[in-house]
Amino acid sequence: MLDPIAEMLTRIRNAQQAGHQDVVVGASKLKLAIAKILEKEGFVAAVAKEKADAIENMKIELKYHRVSNTKKLPAIKEIKRVSKEGQRIYVKSKDIRSVKNNFGISIISTPKGVMTGFEARKQGLGGEVVCEVW
């Protein structure tokens, strides 16, 4: 496990493609902040922190849009890591771009915490682009 954020995003992506109700990942402050943003923006249904023995986990309840009685589409069409371990991507507030013509969000780690690209631009903050979701 080289990059825990990329692992979390991959688990979410794979669980949604497989049609699972929820996914369990290891908890950390950064991963919890990213999951809370996904919940606030309506990409996942719920986020809960669990503690089993000495290990803290995070249970993410996935969200789907029902097309018919038998078919459901994942709320997250694509989720990708932008800033990687080998190449960190930093942006200034004026250089934060919209994702999929404002149909998606970018999640940015700023000096004032983790927030969406829209919030960071509004507050005049730059930082590391963690991921993009649409």
C-alpha positions as CSV (number, residue, x, y, z in Angstrom):
1,M,0.0,0.0,0.0
2,L,2.1,2.9,-1.3
3,D,-0.7,5.5,-1.6
4,P,-3.6,5.1,0.9
5,I,-5.7,7.8,-0.8
6,A,-5.4,6.1,-4.2
7,E,-6.3,2.8,-2.6
8,M,-9.4,4.4,-1.0
9,L,-10.5,5.9,-4.4
10,T,-9.9,2.6,-6.1
11,R,-11.9,0.7,-3.6
12,I,-14.9,3.1,-4.0
13,R,-14.6,2.9,-7.8
14,N,-14.5,-1.0,-7.8
15,A,-17.3,-1.3,-5.2
16,Q,-19.6,0.9,-7.3
17,Q,-18.9,-0.9,-10.5
18,A,-19.6,-4.2,-8.7
19,G,-22.9,-2.8,-7.3
20,H,-22.0,-3.1,-3.6
21,Q,-24.0,-1.3,-0.9
22,D,-21.0,-0.1,1.0
23,V,-17.2,-0.3,1.2
24,V,-14.9,-0.4,4.2
25,V,-11.5,1.3,4.2
26,G,-8.9,2.2,6.8
27,A,-9.5,5.5,8.5
28,S,-7.3,8.5,8.6
29,K,-8.0,12.3,9.0
30,L,-7.4,13.0,5.3
31,K,-9.4,10.1,4.0
32,L,-12.3,11.0,6.4
33,A,-12.2,14.6,5.2
34,I,-12.3,13.4,1.6
35,A,-15.2,11.1,2.3
36,K,-17.1,13.8,4.1
37,I,-16.8,16.1,1.1
38,L,-18.1,13.3,-1.1
39,E,-21.0,12.9,1.2
40,K,-21.7,16.6,1.4
41,E,-21.6,16.9,-2.4
42,G,-24.0,13.9,-2.9
43,F,-21.6,11.4,-4.4
44,V,-21.9,8.9,-1.5
45,A,-24.9,8.3,0.8
46,A,-23.2,8.2,4.3
47,V,-19.8,8.0,6.0
48,A,-19.3,6.4,9.4
49,K,-16.2,5.8,11.4
50,E,-16.0,2.4,13.1
51,K,-13.5,1.0,15.6
52,A,-12.9,-2.7,15.8
53,D,-10.3,-3.7,18.4
54,A,-7.4,-1.3,17.9
55,I,-8.1,-0.7,14.2
56,E,-10.1,2.3,13.0
57,N,-12.1,1.8,9.8
58,M,-14.4,4.0,7.8
59,K,-17.6,2.6,6.3
60,I,-18.8,4.4,3.2
61,E,-22.3,3.8,2.0
62,L,-22.5,4.1,-1.8
63,K,-25.2,6.0,-3.6
64,Y,-26.9,4.9,-6.8
65,H,-29.5,6.4,-9.1
66,R,-32.4,4.0,-9.9
67,V,-33.1,3.9,-13.7
68,S,-35.7,1.1,-13.5
69,N,-36.8,-1.6,-11.1
70,T,-33.8,-3.7,-12.0
71,K,-31.2,-1.2,-13.1
72,K,-29.2,1.3,-11.0
73,L,-26.4,3.6,-12.0
74,P,-23.6,4.6,-9.7
75,A,-23.6,8.3,-8.5
76,I,-19.9,8.4,-9.2
77,K,-19.2,8.0,-12.9
78,E,-15.4,8.6,-12.5
79,I,-13.1,9.2,-9.6
80,K,-9.4,9.7,-10.2
81,R,-6.3,10.7,-8.3
82,V,-4.6,13.8,-9.6
83,S,-1.7,14.4,-7.3
84,K,0.3,11.2,-7.0
85,E,3.1,10.1,-4.7
86,G,5.7,10.6,-7.4
87,Q,4.3,13.8,-8.8
88,R,2.4,16.2,-6.5
89,I,0.2,18.7,-8.3
90,Y,-0.2,22.1,-6.7
91,V,-2.4,25.0,-8.0
92,K,-2.9,28.6,-7.1
93,S,-6.4,29.8,-6.4
94,K,-6.8,31.5,-9.7
95,D,-5.6,28.3,-11.6
96,I,-8.3,26.0,-10.1
97,R,-10.2,24.7,-13.0
98,S,-13.8,23.4,-13.2
99,V,-14.3,19.7,-13.6
100,K,-16.5,18.5,-16.4
101,N,-18.1,21.9,-16.9
102,N,-19.1,22.1,-13.2
103,F,-20.8,18.7,-13.2
104,G,-17.9,17.3,-11.1
105,I,-15.7,18.5,-8.2
106,S,-12.0,18.7,-7.5
107,I,-10.9,18.1,-3.9
108,I,-8.0,20.2,-2.8
109,S,-5.9,20.1,0.4
110,T,-5.3,23.7,1.4
111,P,-3.6,25.3,4.5
112,K,-7.1,25.7,6.0
113,G,-8.1,22.1,5.4
114,V,-9.5,19.8,2.7
115,M,-12.2,21.4,0.6
116,T,-13.7,21.4,-2.9
117,G,-12.1,23.4,-5.7
118,F,-15.0,25.8,-5.8
119,E,-14.7,26.6,-2.0
120,A,-10.9,27.0,-2.3
121,R,-11.2,29.4,-5.2
122,K,-13.9,31.4,-3.4
123,Q,-11.7,31.7,-0.3
124,G,-8.6,32.6,-2.4
125,L,-6.7,29.5,-1.3
126,G,-4.4,27.2,-3.4
127,G,-3.1,23.8,-2.5
128,E,-2.6,20.2,-3.6
129,V,-5.2,18.8,-6.0
130,V,-6.0,15.4,-4.4
131,C,-8.6,14.0,-6.8
132,E,-11.4,14.8,-9.2
133,V,-14.9,13.3,-9.1
134,W,-17.8,13.4,-11.5
